[in-house]
Each structure stands twice: as structure tokens, then as C-alpha cells.
Amino acid sequence: MKRYLILGSGVAGRRAAKAIHRKSADSEITIVEEQDNPFYARPMLGDQFGRKAGTMQSAVREKERLSELGIKFKTGAKVKEIRPHDQSVLLSTSEVLFFDKMLIASGAKTARLPCDRSDSSSVIYMDNLGDIQALGSKIDSVRKAVVFGTSYQSFGALKGLRALGIDCTLVIPEERVWSQCLDVAASTILEQRLSQEKITIVKQSNIEFIEQDGDTLRSVVVTGGIKISTDLLVVAAPQQSTFDFLNASGVDTNRGIIVDAGLKTSVQNIFAAGDVAQLPTEENTQAGWLRAWKQGNIAGENMVSGDVNVTYDGIPSMRTRVFDLDLVCLGLSGAEGEGIETQSGDYPYPEMPYVYKKIIYKQGKVAGAIFLGDVNEAGAVEEWIRKGTSAGACDKQVLDNMFELQYKSSAAYSVLCPVCKFHMQIDKDAEEGSIITCPACGIDFKVERLSNGALHAVPV
Ligand SMILES: Cc1cc2nc3c(=O)[nH]c(=O)nc-3n(C[C@H](O)[C@H](O)[C@H](O)COP(=O)(O)OP(=O)(O)OC[C@H]3O[C@@H](n4cnc5c(N)ncnc54)[C@H](O)[C@@H]3O)c2cc1C
């Protein structure tokens, strides 16, 4: 019986475990995870501020599903060292586990602030459920919070904290929000939406000093010596891939673990997937739920087959929801300069101030896009980017839908995409069993009706 070892129980690790089970049901699959209470969806972390300690319901169900498949797990056990010479790993519990094939799916963590020498429970790194729950009832006395950085994590934190009525200040090192992938127009719309939520944004600033009194946080001092009084500091960026356990393993790394398109590392029988993996086509590490989901599947399949049967051909992308605004950035979304042309219609229309769309062409070919507030055509445009479609060959109907002002007849129904978390509009005639495709991530789902009459989507 082949032994498959998976480091990390995030979405990449879990998808890989299921893919291995699907292809080779009688193999031994073990997931090792350092957190005590894993299997939750990380994008839901922001909603956990103010909730009681305990396991999230979705995590309980996920754990049950994995157990039913016979997948074993060791939680609360950190992988300390990988030893390729005898195909083993050393755990923090001093246990040694042997494998025939291994997947590293250890994700990314928020880098520690250089000025943070505190152990204060009022300084939170937006990484795991335990840290947020450790705040406990202390959150009830929090009136003001500072969130540092631009990332999925920071917007998740802001949403959770504002829902509790906490005054929030977002401190970012950049000159505008998400300048890495948004243009000025899109950043401006997003900033307007944040200010509607009464969030103050302090730009071009780092946290220089944390002022505390015992365990009580008093203020943070940012660039220029400006003091911001606060009860809580949530650090949400930058994110760094986690691979401190590689030591002398021989696994090649750059900003992440280097993998080929089949997600193999430089060491035989060791694969990597998700936020920790870096493809040769990627200058930097890429984070994202959908990317990790897809890579987990592919790695699992290739681990069983032994050959590289399936390859990952995703383009760099970002998919998220900032409060009620869906946001998708694809490919060279922020590109400017020579050889770059753009098309953005007359956005933002006064009638729809929070909708913005843009296509970026490089040397005449579709190379990137931004969708804010309405992401309906994102799936089609992603396909154009992947295929290198030239400007003249783009489907006119899609372009019209994208750039002409349209009052969409309200489809009345929407379901939440379980993969990328978009609200997919579905035809009002849709019924149980209908197949729908998420416009943002392109994955097919079957519509199911819950006992309360609501519709939801499950992957086909
Ligand atoms: C608040 C929040 C909001 C987000 N919102 C979005 C969003 O809107 N859209 C989007 O695309 N993405 C979003 N993300 C990012 C998304 O969750 C990640 O891209 C995705 O979870 C990556 O999956 P992964 O399996 O690669 O890694 P992870 O989910 O990070 O899982 C890695 C696991 O490995 C474990 N681990 C690490 N090192 C060790 C070790 N040495 N031993 C044992 N276990 C170890 C970790 O504890 C962790 O459980 C969000 C993340 C957060 C936190």
C-alpha cells in the first residue's frame, strides 16, 4: 500500500487528499497539520471576531468527510524537518513519519512586524482561527482597531471588525489601495467604498512602534511619527510562503517552493501546491483560494499517476469580495507603458458608481483585466488571456456586455460559489440539478435545494 503524506490541511492539502483517494482508494493518506482546530475555510476568518471559541461548523463537516474516506490526520503536530534521503519527516512531537510521495501544502503566513517585540494578545496576525479566538471576550472592549497591509486578509479583518461596530483605520505602505493589481480608477472606487464603511485609510505608512501598557495596547506610531490610538492591531500583510522546515532537504526555493507545471519540486516524490508553490512563470508567489484548490487537485492526481498527467495553466489572478463589492484582477491587470493599450468604456457610470471594468492589451493581445462590482464576464476574459486572443478576435457580445451601460434585469436568484465565494446569478427558472458555471472561476456546479428552500451550489 502506497503512503501519501500531506503537509498542511488547507484547501490545497485537502483537495489533494481527496484526489488521491479518488484515484487510489486503498492507499494510506495522512495529513499533518500544526493547528489544533483546522479544516475551516480561511477566507471566513474575518467573520470570527467576536465569536465564541470552538470549531466552525463547516470545519466539523469537512473533518467528517475526510474521516469517512479513511484519510488520517495528525493535528497539533508541526513538521519540523523533511528528510528526502529516507523519505521521512520529523514532527514536533518527535514522531517520524515515512512516505512514498509527499505534498507540501503549507500555505503562507503574515510576516512579523520588525517593531513587534510584544507578546500582546491585542496584536493579532491574521493567520489562524486560534489567534482570533484567543481574543475571547476582550473584543467586547475594543472600540478602535488598526489593520495593517493590503491583502485578502486585511479586507476580511475590516469586514469582521466593522460588523462589530469597531472604528477601523487601514494603514498601508502603498500610495493607494491594492496598487499592485488595481489602476488608479479602481483603487479610488474601492477607497470610496471603504470610506462609506467609515474606514480611515493612512497611506504610504508603516507601523514603526507599538505602544502598550502591560497587555493593553495604547497606540501605534506610523511613518512620520503619527500616533494612532487603538485597542487592537491586526497585521494582515505582507504574506510569506511557509517553508522553514526544508533545511538541507535539497528542495529548491525562491520566494516559494519552485515547482514545474505538474507541481513537482526539485526533489523526487515531493510535490508542492497552493500558496507555498511558485511556478517558473511566476516572478513572485501567488496567493488565492481558487489557485490552491485547483493545484491541490492536480498535485493529487499526479502523485498517484507517477507521470505528469495534468498541468496547472492558471494565469495570475485575484478574486475576492470587499464588503459587497466583487473584485477580480486577471493577468497584467495593473500594466502601463509601452506596448500596453487599455479599454474601460465610460466607467464609472454615475448610475453605477461602484462598477468598473477594464481590459489590458499587450502588443495587441488580451493580457489582463479588472472587474470591480460586477464580474460577469471575468470567465470569458480569462479564457482570452489564456489563449492570447487578439483585440480584433474578442467576442463583441461579451465586450458589449462588459462596457455598455446595462440595467440587468434582476435575475432574482443568486447562489454563493463554494470555491471562489462569488454570488453567481442564476436563471430564475433554475431548479435542482441544473448545472451552472461560476463566471469568476469557471468551475461547474450543480444546483441543490436546502431544506429551508434556499438554493446552493455543489461542485459537480
Ligand atoms: C481572512 C482571509 C481572507 C481570505 N480571502 C480570500 C479571498 O477572498 N479570495 C482568495 O482567493 N483567497 C483568500 N484568502 C487566501 C486563501 O485562503 C489562501 O490562498 C488559501 O487558503 C491557500 O491555501 P493553501 O492550502 O495553499 O494554504 P493554507 O490554507 O494556508 O493552509 C496551509 C496549512 O498548512 C499548515 N502548516 C504550515 N506549516 C506547517 C508545518 N510545518 N507543519 C504542519 N502544518 C503546517 C497551516 O497551519 C495551514 O493550515 C484569504 C485568507 C484569509 C486568511
The ligand as a MOL file (V3000), in Angstrom:
LIG
                    3D

  0  0  0     0  0            999 V3000
M  V30 BEGIN CTAB
M  V30 COUNTS 53 58 0 0 0
M  V30 BEGIN ATOM
M  V30 1 C -9.0380 36.2330 6.2140 0
M  V30 2 C -8.6670 35.6640 4.8890 0
M  V30 3 C -9.4150 36.0210 3.7730 0
M  V30 4 C -9.0950 35.4940 2.5280 0
M  V30 5 N -9.8510 35.8480 1.4430 0
M  V30 6 C -9.5730 35.3340 0.2240 0
M  V30 7 C -10.3570 35.6680 -0.9020 0
M  V30 8 O -11.3090 36.4360 -0.8120 0
M  V30 9 N -10.0150 35.1410 -2.1060 0
M  V30 10 C -8.9490 34.2870 -2.2490 0
M  V30 11 O -8.6830 33.8200 -3.3650 0
M  V30 12 N -8.1840 33.9470 -1.1950 0
M  V30 13 C -8.4660 34.4540 0.0340 0
M  V30 14 N -7.6760 34.1400 1.1090 0
M  V30 15 C -6.4510 33.3560 0.8660 0
M  V30 16 C -6.7690 31.8670 0.8090 0
M  V30 17 O -7.3880 31.4890 1.9980 0
M  V30 18 C -5.4650 31.1300 0.5870 0
M  V30 19 O -4.9450 31.4920 -0.6850 0
M  V30 20 C -5.6480 29.6170 0.6380 0
M  V30 21 O -6.1710 29.2460 1.8830 0
M  V30 22 C -4.3200 28.9160 0.4080 0
M  V30 23 O -4.5000 27.5590 0.6200 0
M  V30 24 P -3.2660 26.6000 0.9710 0
M  V30 25 O -3.8560 25.2410 1.1380 0
M  V30 26 O -2.1960 26.7900 -0.0150 0
M  V30 27 O -2.6960 27.1450 2.3380 0
M  V30 28 P -3.3940 27.3480 3.7420 0
M  V30 29 O -4.8770 27.4380 3.6190 0
M  V30 30 O -2.6720 28.4850 4.3640 0
M  V30 31 O -3.0630 26.0090 4.5280 0
M  V30 32 C -1.7490 25.6990 4.9200 0
M  V30 33 C -1.8230 24.8450 6.1650 0
M  V30 34 O -0.5410 24.3150 6.4410 0
M  V30 35 C -0.3380 24.3600 7.8550 0
M  V30 36 N 1.1100 24.3320 8.1070 0
M  V30 37 C 2.0300 25.2740 7.7720 0
M  V30 38 N 3.2580 24.8820 8.1480 0
M  V30 39 C 3.1230 23.6790 8.7460 0
M  V30 40 C 4.0410 22.7590 9.3440 0
M  V30 41 N 5.3640 22.9960 9.3890 0
M  V30 42 N 3.5400 21.6060 9.8530 0
M  V30 43 C 2.2160 21.3160 9.8110 0
M  V30 44 N 1.3070 22.1600 9.2510 0
M  V30 45 C 1.7560 23.3130 8.7170 0
M  V30 46 C -1.0080 25.6550 8.2770 0
M  V30 47 O -1.3380 25.6410 9.6540 0
M  V30 48 C -2.2490 25.6630 7.3850 0
M  V30 49 O -3.3660 25.0470 7.9810 0
M  V30 50 C -7.9860 34.6130 2.3750 0
M  V30 51 C -7.2420 34.2500 3.5100 0
M  V30 52 C -7.5770 34.7550 4.7560 0
M  V30 53 C -6.7640 34.3460 5.9520 0
M  V30 END ATOM
M  V30 BEGIN BOND
M  V30 1 1 1 2
M  V30 2 1 2 3
M  V30 3 2 2 52
M  V30 4 2 3 4
M  V30 5 1 4 5
M  V30 6 1 4 50
M  V30 7 2 5 6
M  V30 8 1 6 7
M  V30 9 1 6 13
M  V30 10 2 7 8
M  V30 11 1 7 9
M  V30 12 1 9 10
M  V30 13 2 10 11
M  V30 14 1 10 12
M  V30 15 2 12 13
M  V30 16 1 13 14
M  V30 17 1 14 15
M  V30 18 1 14 50
M  V30 19 1 15 16
M  V30 20 1 16 17
M  V30 21 1 16 18
M  V30 22 1 18 19
M  V30 23 1 18 20
M  V30 24 1 20 21
M  V30 25 1 20 22
M  V30 26 1 22 23
M  V30 27 1 23 24
M  V30 28 2 24 25
M  V30 29 1 24 26
M  V30 30 1 24 27
M  V30 31 1 27 28
M  V30 32 2 28 29
M  V30 33 1 28 30
M  V30 34 1 28 31
M  V30 35 1 31 32
M  V30 36 1 32 33
M  V30 37 1 33 34
M  V30 38 1 33 48
M  V30 39 1 34 35
M  V30 40 1 35 36
M  V30 41 1 35 46
M  V30 42 1 36 37
M  V30 43 1 36 45
M  V30 44 2 37 38
M  V30 45 1 38 39
M  V30 46 1 39 40
M  V30 47 2 39 45
M  V30 48 1 40 41
M  V30 49 2 40 42
M  V30 50 1 42 43
M  V30 51 2 43 44
M  V30 52 1 44 45
M  V30 53 1 46 47
M  V30 54 1 46 48
M  V30 55 1 48 49
M  V30 56 2 50 51
M  V30 57 1 51 52
M  V30 58 1 52 53
M  V30 END BOND
M  V30 END CTAB
M  END
